[in-house]
């Protein structure tokens, strides 16, 4: 879990969100509120981003677009600032879906492409697939059927390659529906029917909820287009029995809208009115004018077909009023997009400033604070210099990596303060052996690196063995070591002359392999080898 560093209470809240999201909105929002209040007191951007994102997701599922946008707008900047890239990508995906439902495809496209940029930059394969599927649906809605199908084909490859659990069935169902819908629009119903068969064979037993409902809406249209009226009517019966007031309207509206048009076309008034009975209050609850307007457009067609002039005129007036309101809503959408962009840019600027400050601090300090030896930053620079010198002059270079035997047990039993003192005493011995041919650095934790320049193999071995003996002479008590009752070290050394196809860190890789050999065999020992002794793995 990404949040393991928090205390037990916070982790319980986070787990509560994971357990209740999507099935218990009240509990999810309560956990998110607790996390938000805690995070505000601690000024914790990571938890704030988490709380606002999952609050937004819950309001999205509750069809409350106003609260969704309030939370997602606040959440995106915190998520970006705390490097929670998966949630950033998901946030842009949800904002894009909402923008489509509000009738603003250009803004939706901008959100999708921004989300894809994060997916590409941070290798978010699952989120990339999800956005690509939705982009394909956007192209379908705009009449770009071939382009849409190219997206779906690409998505299908991603799903089968990167998604290995039950999500595979949900996503591949979406891909097949997208491909088949494209063929329906291109007046190729037999090819669309192939995707109905694929879903039935591969996915139908593994999907439920809106994926199953979406599949049945698609299947009903394909069956109608291919003349299979009995199968079509069975789909209609199942859909009318399954739809209810709890469906997430923003995820399924496009499918049910196309299904409702089919019902109008075939004159199935009872099923049409049943769908309207569910959709109309849901679109009002979602407070998305474009969805309400599309429902009214269906009812206008229904009243016109039945020559109900009174209701027709009433619905036409509502349609006009909603169209006027929709223009204002589009302005609000643009304002919201600008607000998100501004928040994101502020977060990016703050992160760039922090990163620049950290780089300056790192560059200023080339010394390990605990041991006063060179740190990793200084080691990298120095290694590059000596490697190039050894390569140019064809002189020997040796790299040693050493660590303290059973240091975790030492730390666990004597405490971290004693562990630090132990590391300092080891480091002091390394400091004493440094000269113009021997360079020592702390690599991290209880690991140290020693570079030997232009020394014979015997000289290197003698120096390393002398260090091991001096550590033993320190007689630092270690009752929890399985080697000796005192602190000891294990050493791995790579000795060679660099070649043109050799990289400096090949020496480290080989030295680490030698150290592994020592630790596997005994510990409190050293192993010296050459680059050729370590096979490429």
N, C-alpha and C positions, 0 to 999 in steps of 0.2 A: 504494500500500500504506500502511496506517495506521502501519507500523513503520519508515518510511524513515529516521527519525532515529537508529536504532541502528547499531552498527558491522557490518562485513561478516560476522563470525562469527555474531552474533545473527540477522542477517537470513537467513543460510544455514540456521540451525536452524528459523526460522519458516517459510521456504519448504519445508524438509524436512517439516514437519508438514502443510502444505497439500498437498504432493505425495503423501504416504504415507497420509493419513487415509482410512479406509474400505477400504483394500486391503492395508496392511502394518502390522498393529497393533504388532508388535515395534519397527519403526523409529519409528513415531509416538510410542510411549511413551518411547523413548530420547531423541528430540529434546525431548519435553516435560520429561523429567528434567533434561537439560542446561540448558534454559531456566529451569526452577524453581531449580536450584542457583545459577545466575548471578543470577537475580532476587532471591533471598534475600540474597545478599552485597551487592547494590546497593540492597536495600529498594525494589524497583521493583514497585509494585502492578499496573501495566499488564501486565507480563510474567508476574507470578504468576497473574493472572486468566486470561490466555491459556493458560498451561501447565496449570492445573487444569481449565479448561473442556475442552480437547482431550484431556486424559487421561480425564476423565469420559466424554466422547463415545465414546472408544475402548473403555472398559470396558462402556459401554452396548451397543455393537455386539458385544462379546465375551460378552454375556449375564451379566456379573459385576455384579450389582446392589449388592453390599456396597461394592466398590471405587468403583463409580459414585457412590454417595451420599457416600462419604467425600470424593471429589474435588470433586463439584459443590457440596457444602455449603461447602467452603473457598473454592471459586472464585467463588461468587456475590457475596460481599462485596467481593472484590478487583475484580471486573468493575464493580460498582456504584461503587466508590470511584474507579475510573479512567475512568468514563463510557463503557464499552464496551457500549452499550445493545443492539446486535444480539445479542451473545453472552448478555447477561442474559436477553433474551426467549427465546432458544433454550434456555437452561438451564432456565427455568421450564416450557417445553414438554416437555423430556425428563423432568423431575421429575414432571410430571403424567401422562405415559404410564406411567411406572414405578408411580405411585400407583394407576392403574387396574388394572394387572396384579397389583398386590398386593391388589386388591379394595376399595380405599378411594376411591370416587368423590367424596365430599365434599371430601377433601383435593385430589384431582386438579382439581376445579372451581376451588378456591381458587388453585391454581398457574396454571391456564389464565387466569383472570381477572386475576391479578397480571401475567402476561406480556402480556396484551392492554393493560393500562394503560400499560406501557412502550411498546408498539407505537403506541398512540394519541398518547402524549406526544411521541415522537421520530420519528413518521412512518415506521415500519418496515413497509412494505407487504407485503414478502415474508413476514416472520415473522408478521405479522397473519393472512395468508392460511393459513399452515401451522397456526396455533393454531385458527383458525376451523374448518378441516377436522376437526381432532381434537375440537373441542367438538361439532361435528355428530355425530361417531362416539360421543361420550359420551352425547348425547341419544338416539341410536339404541339404545344399550345399556340405557338407562333407560326405553325404551318411548315416548319423546316424539318420535314420527316426524315430525309436521308441523313442530315447532320445529327438529328436526334438518335437515329439508329447506330451511327458511328460511336456516339457516347455510350450507348447501351452495350455494344459489342466489347468496347474497352472495359466497361464495368464488369462484364461477365468474366473476363480473364482475371481481373483483380480479385473478384470474389472467390473464385476457385483456387487462386494461388495464395491469398493472404488470410482468408477467413475460414476457420476450421471448425467452429462450433455451430450451435443452432442458428446463429445470425446468418450463416451461409444460406439457409433455406429461405429466410425472409428476404434477403437481398437479391438472391437469384430469382425469386418470384417477381420482385419489382422489375428486374432486368427483362425477364420473359414477357411480362405485361407490356413494358415499354416497346420492345421489339414488335410484339404482335399488334399493338395499337398503331404503330407506324405502318404496318402492312394493311391494316383496316383503312386507314386514311388514304393509302395509295391504291385502294380498291383491289386488294389482293387477299380476299378473305380466306382462301385455302391455305396460304402461307401463314396467316394469323392463327388458323386452327392448329397448325403444328405446335405453336407455343402453348396453346391450351393443353395439348397432349403432354408436352414436356413438364408443365407444372403438375398435371395429374400424376405423372409417373414419378417425378423426382421430389416434389415439394408438398403436395396437398396434405399428406399425413403429418407434416411437421409444422404447419402454419396455423395460426388462429387469429382472432381479433381483426384488426383493420386489414392485415395482409390477406386473410381469407375473404373478407368482404370485398376488397379490391379485385381479387381474382374472380369472384362470382359476377361482379359487375362487368368485367372484361369478357368472361365466358358467355354471359347473356348476349352481349353485342355480337360476338363471333358466331354463336349459334343462330342468331337472327340473320346475320349476313350469309350464312351457309345453308339456310333453309331448315335448320333443325328446330322446329317450333316447340316440340315437346321438351327438349332439353333446355331451351330458352325459358319456357314457362316454369320449369322446375327451379331454375336459377332465380327467377323473379320471386317465386314463392319463398325460397330460402332467405333471400335478401330481406324481403318484407317482414319476415319473422325474426330476423337478427338485429335489424337496426333499432336503436333506442336512444334515449336522451343523453347517454353517457359517452357516445362515440366522440373522439377528438375531431371536431369538424374541420379544423385547418389541415389535417392530414388526409382526409377522405373526401373532401368536398368535390374536387374535380371528378372523381370516379362516380359519385352519386349524381352529380349534375348530368354527366353523359348518360348515366342509367335512366335518369328522369326523362331525358329527351327521347330515349328509346321507347319508354312507356307512352309518351305522347304520340310517337310515330305509329305504334301498333294499337293505340286506342285502349289501353288497359287503364281505365279511369280509377278503379279501386286501388290498384297498386300505386298509381301516381299520387293520389290524394293521401295514401298512407305515408309515402316518402315526404310529401310536403308537410304533413302533420309533425314529422320529426325534424326536418331541416329548418323550417321557418323559425321556430323558437330558438333553435341553436344558433342561427345566424344573428338573431337579435341579441342573444346573450353574448356572442363574441364581439358585438359592437363594431363589426366590419361592414361598412356600407356597401362595398362592392359585392359581397356575398348576398346580402339582402336584395340588392338590385338584380342579381342573376336569378334569384328565386322568383322575384316579381316578374321577370321576363318570361319564365316558364309558365307562370300563372296567366299572364296575358295571352300566351299562345293557347292555353287550355280554354280560357273563356271565349276566345275568338272561335275556336273549333266548335264550341257548344252554343255559339251565338248568344252568349249571356252579356248583352251590351252594358248593362248597369255595372256589373263587376269588372268588365273589361275597361270601362272608362275610369273607374275608381283605381284599378291597378295601374293604368297608364299614368294617372296623376301621381301616384306614389313613385313610379319609376322616374318621372321627371324631377320630383323633389329630391330623391336619393342621388340622382345624377349631379344636381347642384351641390349637395353636401359632399359628394365624392371629390369634387374639385378642391374643396377645402382640406379634405383628408389627404389628398396627394401632396398638398403644401406641407402638411404636418409630417408626412413621411419623409419629405426632402429635408425638413428641419431636423428630424430625428437622425437621418443618415449623416448630416453635417455634424451633429452633436457627437455621434459615435466616432466619426473621423477625428474630431478635435480631441476627444478623450483619449483616443488611441495615440494620437501624436504627442499629447502631453506625457502619456506613459512611456512612449518610445524615447522622448527627450530625456526624461528622468533616468531611464535605464542606461541610455548612452552616457549621461553624465556620471552615473555610478560606475559604469564599466571603465570609463576614462580615468576616474579617480583611482580605481583599483589597480589599473595598469601602471599609473604613476607611482603608487605606493610599492608595487611589486618591483618596479625598475629601480626605485631608490634603495630597496632592501635586498641585498644579495646574500644576507647572512641569516642562518637559522636562529630564531630568537632563543631557543632553549640551549643549544649546544655551542653557538657561536661559530660553527663550521659553515662552509659554503652551503647554500640551499640549492634547491632543484633548478631555480632560474639561473644561478651562477654556474651550476654544473653543465647545463645545456650549452651555454656560451663557451665554457672552457673545453668541453668535449669536442665541439666543432673545431676549435682552434688546434688542439693537439692531434685530432684525427687528420686534418688537412696537412699538418706538418709531417706526420708519420707517413702519410700517403705520398707526399711529394719527395721525401727523403728516403722512402722505403726502409724506415727504422721500425723496430718492434713497438707495439702498444699492448698493454694489458689492462683489463678492466676486472675489478673484483666487486662482487656484491656480497654483503654479509648481513646477517641478522642475529639477534639474540635468541638463543635456544629457549623454547617454552616461555616466551615473554608474556603471552596472554595470561598464563597461570601465575606468573610473577605479579602482574598488574592486578589480577582478580583477588589475589590473596594478601598482598602487601599494600595495595592501594596505588592510585595513580601518582600521588606525590612521590612515593618510593620508586615507582616506575620511571618518573622523570629523572630522579637522582641517579638511577642506574644508567639511563641513557647518557646522562652528562659525564659519568665516570668513564664509560666506554669511549665517548667522543673525545675526552681528554687524551686518551692513549692514541687515537688517530691524529689528533692535533700535534702530538709530540713526534710522530713519525714523518710529518710533512717536510718536504724539501723541494729543490728545484726539479726533481724528477717524480715526486710522489704528491698527488693531490687528493684530498679527502673531502667528502660532502655527505650531508645527511639527505637521504633519498625520501624519507617519510617514515613515520612510526618508529620502529626499531631497526629499520634498514639503512645501511650506509653504502656508499660507493667509493672505491679507491681506484685512481688512475695511475698507472706506472708507465713512464715514458722512457724509451730507449734504454731499457734494462734487459739483461739476459734472463732467460727462463729461470735459471738457478737463483739469481738475485731476487726476482719477484717471489719465488717460492719461499726463500729464506726470510724475506721481509714479512710475508703473510703469516708464516709459521711463528715468527717472533711476536707478532701482534697477538696471535691466539694464546701463546704462552703467557704474555703479559696480562691478558684478561684473566686467565686462570690465577695468576699471582695476586690479582686484586682481592681474590677470595670473598667476593660478594655473596652473601648467604642466599641460597635459593633451594629451600627444602622441597619445593614442588616441581623441580626439574626431574625428568626421567633419565638424565644423562649423568649428572654429578650433583652433589648437594650445594654447589656454588654456580654462579652465572658463567656460562660458556657461550661461544659463538660458533656458527657454521659459515663457511666461506666457499664461494664458487668463483673461479677465475678463468677468463678467456685470454689466452696469449697468442698473438699472431702479428703478421705484417699486413696492413691494409692493402687491398687490391682495388683496381678501378671499379669493379662491380660490387664492392663492399660498401655498406653504409655504417655510420658510426654506431647506430643502435643494434647492428648485428652482433657487436661485441657484448652488449647488455643482454641480448637474447641468449647468447651462448653462455655467458656467465651465470645467468639465472637458471639455465638448464643444469649447469654444474652444481649450483647450490641445491637444486631439487634432488640431484643424485646423492649429495651428501646427506640431506635430511631424510631421504628415503632409506638410506643404508644405516646411518647411525646418529649423526650430529656430533658437535664438538670435533669437527674435522674440516679439512679443505680438499677441494678437487680442482685440479688445473687441467684445462683442455684447450683445444684449438677450434677455430671456426668449422673446420671440416668434420669435427667430432659430433657436431649437432646437425642432424638432418632437418630440412625445412618441413615444417608441419603446417 
